[in-house]
Amino acid sequence: MARNADRRRSSGSSSRSRPESSGLGRFVRRLLIWGGVLALLGAIVLGVSVAVAASSLPGFDQMKSSQNGQMIVVRARDGTELVSIGPSYGKWLKYDEIPQVMKDAMVSVEDRRFRSHIGVDPIGVARSFMVRVQSGHWRQGGSTITQQLARNVFLNNSKTFGRKAREIVLAMALESKFSKDQILELYLNKVYFGGGAYGVDSASRKFFGHPGTTLSLPEAAIIAGLVKAPSHYSPTADAKAAVGRAGVVVQVMQEAGVISASEAAGVDFSSITVAPDKGQNSVRYFTDWALPQLDMLMENTDEPLEVWTTLDVGMQNAATAAIHANVPPGTQGALVSLDRDGAVRAMIGGTDYVTSNYNRATNAVRQPGSAWKLFVYLAALEAGYTPDSRVVDAPVTIDGWTPKNSGGTYAGQIDVRTAFAYSKNTVAAQLGNEVGFSAVAGMARRFGITTPISTVPSMVLGSNDVRLIDMTRAFAGVSAGGTSVEPYGIVKIVTADGKVLYQRPQTQGQVLVPPYVAAGITDLLQTAVSTGTGKAAQIGRPVAGKTGTTTSNKDGWFLGFSSGLTTGVWMGRDDAKPVAGLQGGHAPARAFAAFMKVAVAGRPIEKFQTDVKLPEWQLEPDDEANFGGDPGNYYYNDEQGNLVPGDPREARPRDSGPGDPPPYDPALDGPELVPAGPPPAANDDFLDQATGKKGKPAAAAPGM
């Protein structure tokens, strides 16, 4: 009986679970069916798209004759032709004429499964996604040689899903219409290798001075390595980078089995003779920076173009001469000059474009030294200081960090203007500590600094890395009265028949700081040039600016403005080694002056607006002052916005010893750190009157 009962219970349990199991099974089956239907529909759509694309593709001979580049004439602001950039085609090499090492090198490094896929490599795509998931960045591309050919011939380099989808369809269409050998022949004759060279024959003639039919293994490895980043790995621009990349290509060729270990070990890159590049002037630093923006400014087109830029030929020549005449031996120099609206009038990325096309004006990140104090004093002025406020130049320690002044001397009690003019590190440290290091970082971000910013105390002396163009942009914002300035280099783009494809719109900068803050910092910057560390930057008309020098004289900076033109100069070594005697107030300031004397010669002399007109909340007393309150009982905001008791002025050094500056005297002190707005609350009497509790008319609260 017990067994029968168990059997009945088991039977009942099975009958109850069967509907649940069959329901889940039906869902899975439906999911598989619909997934299969959608996959089938997707395959049909893809197949039809590929067939349509294949039918519209030109024939092989047409593909050979079609150009895969466009002529671009770059003009200065006055219409002068700066440079003509266009495709350089060598002799078309048939598949059998291309050296086997060249074909093996390219397939090994760009698409190892080229002979087996259908235009798209699922394994490569999967690997690319895996790396993306693991690293958080796209570090590996999944494009095959066929996809690259489709992109180079028919599409542009915009990174959109729509463009990628068209690329995949076109790649599969190419595979369905042409043989693998034909695709590789097209690719090797059309791919861009930098310097205007399209195809292996053109690249071989440009870099090695001989036809592509005689390429050796090390030469083929160098050329194959260029596809990833033509400008970065160019043997005429950076031989070390080119050889390093070629070494990777040789290793990949060995792993692919196309060369033996002994052949790989026998590759001697030192035996390669690189053909001398044709002379190119400093304008190329500017064009290399500006032209990549074309893809973002207009739709894809293969028409010949004229690109009108902001560059001033006279200023560019003056900038080149100023850097060459003042840069210390063995040192690099860079310069950027911006007009009122952000138009780049001159750009120098290094002392010699042919030797190195690395643009130090836009790409290099270096410590700015005391030039960073611009943001410290901007934050202090916004918090309530004025150029006449009293501060104390004395030893100070903040969180275990003790800054020292240049020369190791201390001036005692001085005003903010003097502290800035003579770049007093101790005062900058105190101001940064009072207003908050995060407030200083926020000010730098506000004025256009794009590199990471650390808020450790030493940041007030310029320990964060910055770009010259960003620092110049920040000073241009001050010159513009505290409004934002966006550097730009392209004014308009037109076709050969005059059709305008792009015209830069008129833009208005955003207000970054109140006018009284911009006036105050301009006062400080002008004093730094007239009597302070930047005296070498004087040009016979009003100039405002700031020097910057880093530890052991590794970097020298000067940034300033006059007559609406803002210029930044940096000097130093690429390996960041010390440079004897390099200081911002010497060579960089002299280069600034040499350039600016020419650049502003035709502009009217302009006086700076330095009258500090404080807002009412700073001019009117607060409640406690009206009633004789003790400032020590005030409440203040810390850098996180929290209320904290006490007077922050009490944090200043008060004790002195033999040889130290005079003790701090509150009676001599000027305006100190005040809340960045009106008093936050009214007193009880005012509230009672306002609500009618005392039956008296409400009176205006002091400071409101």
Secondary structure as GFF3:
##gff-version 3
##sequence-region A 1 704
A	DSSP	alpha_helix	2	56	.	.	.	ID=ss1
A	DSSP	alpha_helix	60	65	.	.	.	ID=ss2
A	DSSP	beta_strand	72	75	.	.	.	ID=ss3
A	DSSP	beta_strand	81	85	.	.	.	ID=ss4
A	DSSP	beta_strand	88	89	.	.	.	ID=ss5
A	DSSP	three_ten_helix	95	97	.	.	.	ID=ss6
A	DSSP	alpha_helix	100	110	.	.	.	ID=ss7
A	DSSP	alpha_helix	122	135	.	.	.	ID=ss8
A	DSSP	alpha_helix	145	154	.	.	.	ID=ss9
A	DSSP	alpha_helix	161	177	.	.	.	ID=ss10
A	DSSP	alpha_helix	180	190	.	.	.	ID=ss11
A	DSSP	beta_strand	197	198	.	.	.	ID=ss12
A	DSSP	alpha_helix	200	208	.	.	.	ID=ss13
A	DSSP	three_ten_helix	212	214	.	.	.	ID=ss14
A	DSSP	alpha_helix	217	226	.	.	.	ID=ss15
A	DSSP	alpha_helix	239	256	.	.	.	ID=ss16
A	DSSP	alpha_helix	261	265	.	.	.	ID=ss17
A	DSSP	three_ten_helix	269	271	.	.	.	ID=ss18
A	DSSP	alpha_helix	283	290	.	.	.	ID=ss19
A	DSSP	three_ten_helix	291	293	.	.	.	ID=ss20
A	DSSP	alpha_helix	294	297	.	.	.	ID=ss21
A	DSSP	beta_strand	305	309	.	.	.	ID=ss22
A	DSSP	alpha_helix	313	326	.	.	.	ID=ss23
A	DSSP	beta_strand	332	338	.	.	.	ID=ss24
A	DSSP	beta_strand	344	348	.	.	.	ID=ss25
A	DSSP	three_ten_helix	369	372	.	.	.	ID=ss26
A	DSSP	alpha_helix	373	383	.	.	.	ID=ss27
A	DSSP	beta_strand	390	393	.	.	.	ID=ss28
A	DSSP	beta_strand	412	415	.	.	.	ID=ss29
A	DSSP	alpha_helix	416	421	.	.	.	ID=ss30
A	DSSP	alpha_helix	425	435	.	.	.	ID=ss31
A	DSSP	alpha_helix	437	446	.	.	.	ID=ss32
A	DSSP	three_ten_helix	457	461	.	.	.	ID=ss33
A	DSSP	alpha_helix	468	479	.	.	.	ID=ss34
A	DSSP	beta_strand	490	495	.	.	.	ID=ss35
A	DSSP	beta_strand	500	503	.	.	.	ID=ss36
A	DSSP	alpha_helix	515	530	.	.	.	ID=ss37
A	DSSP	three_ten_helix	535	537	.	.	.	ID=ss38
A	DSSP	beta_strand	544	549	.	.	.	ID=ss39
A	DSSP	three_ten_helix	551	553	.	.	.	ID=ss40
A	DSSP	beta_strand	555	562	.	.	.	ID=ss41
A	DSSP	beta_strand	565	572	.	.	.	ID=ss42
A	DSSP	alpha_helix	587	599	.	.	.	ID=ss43
A	DSSP	alpha_helix	616	619	.	.	.	ID=ss44
A	DSSP	alpha_helix	623	626	.	.	.	ID=ss45
A	DSSP	three_ten_helix	631	633	.	.	.	ID=ss46
A	DSSP	beta_strand	635	637	.	.	.	ID=ss47
A	DSSP	beta_strand	643	645	.	.	.	ID=ss48
A	DSSP	three_ten_helix	648	651	.	.	.	ID=ss49
A	DSSP	three_ten_helix	666	668	.	.	.	ID=ss50
A	DSSP	alpha_helix	684	691	.	.	.	ID=ss51
###
